[in-house]
Amino acid sequence: MKRAYTAFALSVLGLWGASSWLGWELFAAQRGKIPQSVRQAPGGYRSFAYWRGGK
Amino acid sequence: MSGYQASCPSCGDTVVFSLGQSLLKVCESCGSAVARQGAKLESYGKVADLIPTPSVLKLGIEGRYPGAPGFRLVGRLQLDHGSGTWDEWLLGFDNDQWAWLAESQGKFHYMGRAALPPVREFARMKPGASVDLGPAGVFVVTEVKTAQFVTAQGELPFDVRPGSALHYVDLSGPDGQFATIDYGTGSGAEALYVGRAVTLDQLGIREIASAEERRKRVQGGQIACPQCGGPLEIRAPDQTQRVACPWCGSLLDATNDLAILQALNQAPVKPDISLGTKGRIGRATWTVIGFMVRSVEYEGIRYGWHEYLLYEPRKGFRWLTNNNGHWSFVEPAHAGDVRDVFSGTARYAEQRYRHFQSAEAQVDHVVGEFYWAVARGDKTRIVDYVAPPYFLSKESTPSEDVWSRGEYMEPGQIWETFRLQGEPPEPTGVAPNQVWKWKKDARGVYASALMFAGLILFGYVVLLALGGSTVHTESFTIPPNAAPGSAEATVFTQPFEIPRSGNVQIRAKAPVMNSWLYLDGALIEESSGDFHAFDIEVSYYTGRDSDGVWTEGSDRRTTYLGSVPPGRYVLRLSPQWEQARVPQGYEIRVRSRVPRFYQAFLALLAVGFWPVMVAWRQFRFEMARWSESDHAWTSE
């Protein structure tokens, strides 16, 4: 039982170390990519219209 | 030795008192007990013949105890307290001093005379009572009995008529000491003897009585039951007092030519381990010679268990108990070494035992041989203490306390030791002295859990010290005429570098007072166009009610974005606010690779969950153990 627990606890430590190192978060923020066409357009990603859904 | 010589008043033959202090001598010619009363001799009449006992000693045997003068056995006293005769031998030393050597069940106790402190009178002595014996220490009374002076041989240091009733109290002291307070025929203490168990080797006794000189209580080997004619095998003829026929159950007196004490014509309970079976436990090979079924009654229900009497000629007797499939090997415990028997605990051999149960036990069935005058229906008061894998047990009768210590044995170990057929029955419930099978592992798990928890806390402290660098800070004002969420209010920060991948903490700070500021934001990587959307609401309210001043919220709020790769970033921030309360502005701070406490906490929970479950199972096991005790944790 002790060996199994040690393996389990080492896994937990590894998971925690990885999450700290890689910056994992429990709830991921919404991610996206600004299309090339928008980035090359005048104003690029700074255009208000893009962030308001083109309105 | 300074002797004294005179003529026997009965037969006129010469009687020699080899010890100057001897007061009674059995005349070798006529068998009369001759008492020395000053210069005068008086005959107390003929003494009875010696009772057959298995003693290996005889008068005239010489020896030497380390540090003491040489001695010779000069007298033999036979006593009987109703359930058996035993021998006490008088050792006459070369310097005219004397001591007793008590012999019982193949064991010897050397008892020297000691100064008698004031002690209670005989009628006020009770088993279990503590008695201060001065320099020898505090002893505990184990036996309060009256024995009959049956007969004697040689000379004795007291002047008592054979046949007299002699009162005595046996005590057990610290470090293996024994003591006897001799009350003689009266109620006041007359002498104190203190000593300890010895072997014949320790006494320097090389010569012992021959087999022909030793008279056994009953003939060993195969004999027939006088009740049913069934074959009986006597395996400890030297020690046996009672024999229970395994065929008809009749109880026979081994000290009286197997006279029938209780005739039965019924088959007794069949033991799991047959009589005569041998098995090696510890350093000795034990033979099963007796079997008992005993029980206690609780709320009208009898709960029984089995006890096996084991015998080994050099070591004496031991027990095996079987209670619901749980086995224990039981050895005698020295009562004088049992300490602190109060408040539900007892201490023995550096171990603390907890009180488990007190009950009156009864003998229901007996089969085989027994070294005491056992009888069906015999009742004793039992007090059990436990310290798994051991239990400590005190069995009391009105005149005697007997302590023993048992150690738990796995059923498979019993089957292997005695080479029993098949598989042992599965034990039911939890035995009082059963060790939880995961106990050792559990300790390892608890220790490991502490170590891993320490590692996590230490790691978190290291992360706090090393992590969390600020990569950008910028303040913004909100245009006076801008509408919430409008293009005029929306801003982008200056570009900033996030050097290494990791999480990102974004903190917004705004001078809100009973109002709020909401930021709809995105962290945008300039070259790839990848973005993380987020929002932050900063709000702060305060007021006063019947309880006084209250506040809610804060002027700052943070949010985290996970797994942000390195790159050149800008923040897009689109603020909204309460129409009537336009905040002057706000400040944004961006930090990279910030240690997260909740992750360390989750790791702690994870490494703690397993030991908590282990502790819960251990708790349930202990619950089951103590539910059978006088100290049940739950009432049903």
Boltz contact constraints between the chains, C-beta under 6 A:
constraints:
  - contact:
      token1: [A, 1]
      token2: [B, 438]
      max_distance: 6.0
  - contact:
      token1: [A, 1]
      token2: [B, 441]
      max_distance: 6.0
  - contact:
      token1: [A, 2]
      token2: [B, 441]
      max_distance: 6.0
  - contact:
      token1: [A, 2]
      token2: [B, 444]
      max_distance: 6.0
  - contact:
      token1: [A, 2]
      token2: [B, 445]
      max_distance: 6.0
  - contact:
      token1: [A, 5]
      token2: [B, 445]
      max_distance: 6.0
  - contact:
      token1: [A, 5]
      token2: [B, 448]
      max_distance: 6.0
  - contact:
      token1: [A, 5]
      token2: [B, 610]
      max_distance: 6.0
  - contact:
      token1: [A, 6]
      token2: [B, 448]
      max_distance: 6.0
  - contact:
      token1: [A, 9]
      token2: [B, 452]
      max_distance: 6.0
  - contact:
      token1: [A, 9]
      token2: [B, 607]
      max_distance: 6.0
  - contact:
      token1: [A, 12]
      token2: [B, 603]
      max_distance: 6.0
  - contact:
      token1: [A, 12]
      token2: [B, 606]
      max_distance: 6.0
  - contact:
      token1: [A, 12]
      token2: [B, 607]
      max_distance: 6.0
  - contact:
      token1: [A, 16]
      token2: [B, 599]
      max_distance: 6.0
  - contact:
      token1: [A, 16]
      token2: [B, 603]
      max_distance: 6.0
  - contact:
      token1: [A, 19]
      token2: [B, 599]
      max_distance: 6.0
  - contact:
      token1: [A, 20]
      token2: [B, 463]
      max_distance: 6.0
  - contact:
      token1: [A, 22]
      token2: [B, 563]
      max_distance: 6.0
  - contact:
      token1: [A, 23]
      token2: [B, 502]
      max_distance: 6.0
  - contact:
      token1: [A, 23]
      token2: [B, 503]
      max_distance: 6.0
  - contact:
      token1: [A, 23]
      token2: [B, 562]
      max_distance: 6.0
  - contact:
      token1: [A, 23]
      token2: [B, 563]
      max_distance: 6.0
  - contact:
      token1: [A, 24]
      token2: [B, 562]
      max_distance: 6.0
  - contact:
      token1: [A, 25]
      token2: [B, 503]
      max_distance: 6.0
  - contact:
      token1: [A, 25]
      token2: [B, 560]
      max_distance: 6.0
  - contact:
      token1: [A, 25]
      token2: [B, 562]
      max_distance: 6.0
  - contact:
      token1: [A, 28]
      token2: [B, 562]
      max_distance: 6.0
  - contact:
      token1: [A, 29]
      token2: [B, 532]
      max_distance: 6.0
  - contact:
      token1: [A, 29]
      token2: [B, 534]
      max_distance: 6.0
  - contact:
      token1: [A, 29]
      token2: [B, 561]
      max_distance: 6.0
  - contact:
      token1: [A, 30]
      token2: [B, 533]
      max_distance: 6.0
  - contact:
      token1: [A, 31]
      token2: [B, 532]
      max_distance: 6.0
  - contact:
      token1: [A, 32]
      token2: [B, 531]
      max_distance: 6.0
  - contact:
      token1: [A, 33]
      token2: [B, 529]
      max_distance: 6.0
  - contact:
      token1: [A, 33]
      token2: [B, 530]
      max_distance: 6.0
  - contact:
      token1: [A, 34]
      token2: [B, 529]
      max_distance: 6.0
  - contact:
      token1: [A, 39]
      token2: [B, 529]
      max_distance: 6.0
  - contact:
      token1: [A, 45]
      token2: [B, 524]
      max_distance: 6.0
  - contact:
      token1: [A, 46]
      token2: [B, 492]
      max_distance: 6.0
  - contact:
      token1: [A, 48]
      token2: [B, 487]
      max_distance: 6.0
  - contact:
      token1: [A, 48]
      token2: [B, 490]
      max_distance: 6.0
